[in-house]
Amino acid sequence: MTCTPQTRHTAQTSSMDGVMKKIMALQAVMHRIRHGEELYVVMSASTHMPFVSCNPKTYDDEIFLYFGKDEAVKGAQWFLAKKHPIQLAGIDKKSRLSFFSSLFSMGVNAVTVSKSLPGEMVIQLNQLVSRQDPEKLSKRARVENPELHLTSLYFAQELAKKGKTDPDAGMPEELKTLDEELAAHFRRARYIIAVDEDGGGIPLVRKNGNNYQPVFTDMREFQKFNRERKYSVSLLEYDTLREILSPGTAGVVINPFGADVLLRVDE
């Protein structure tokens, strides 16, 4: 059939209709995310943070949402089938702005709605929520390490998925790659440490029979540790951290109430 002006016009109209339907569907889903009665997020059982994944098609670092508990339970089977230790958590309406805003400092840039179910959709995070102007934040509030934070979450998730590994077999290749990335990001980072407000000492965390100094990628992670408001904030880079590390300390623990990843500072 010859492509006449009429057939070209019909094709263009049909294409435009398809685009408009997609835009309307996207707007409807975003409205439901912001204002719907029920919203569930897939959480990592190891980090107690949103489960993160790299989208194999778009390479977005994403989290996963579901509408309603029944849908969330059904969607969770996709993760469990892949041996991911996960949990489901509801997000109430009052907490949603804070929740989505916190994803930026984690290095997340997208959310997938209804993964493995009809209506699955990927939405960019900046379509859901706008970032506050960093210039309007305090100096310490501007401290973020999204690459370090994200890699530590990937490492913790993969470690939980692998379970206990044979020490004689060495670290699995996936973990070895993440471990190298983690160490590289850690050396380049500028992070937060806790300082005792009374004596000026630095608190330590006991792990596996050793002492580790906690370090935090951002203020949200520090605040989890400082719920009793006993500590003040100090901002450090890698070289300074090595100098002040307490004798007998085995290393550092990154975000002990999140990723909870242990690192040696001399690696």
Secondary structure, 3 states (H helix, E strand, C coil): CCCCHHHHHHHHHHHHHHHHHHHHHHHHHHHHHHHCCCCEEEEECCCCCECCEECCCCCCEEEEEECCHHHHHHHHHHHHHCCCCEEEEECCHHHHHHHHHHHHHHCCCEEEECCCCCCCEEEEHHHHCCCCCHHHCCCCCCCCCHHHHHHHHHHHHHHHHHCCCCHHHCCCHHHHHHHHHHHHHHHHCEEEEEEECCCCCCCCEEECCEEEEEEECCHHHHHHHCCCCCEEEEEEEHHHHHHHCCCCCCEEEECCCCCCEEECCCC
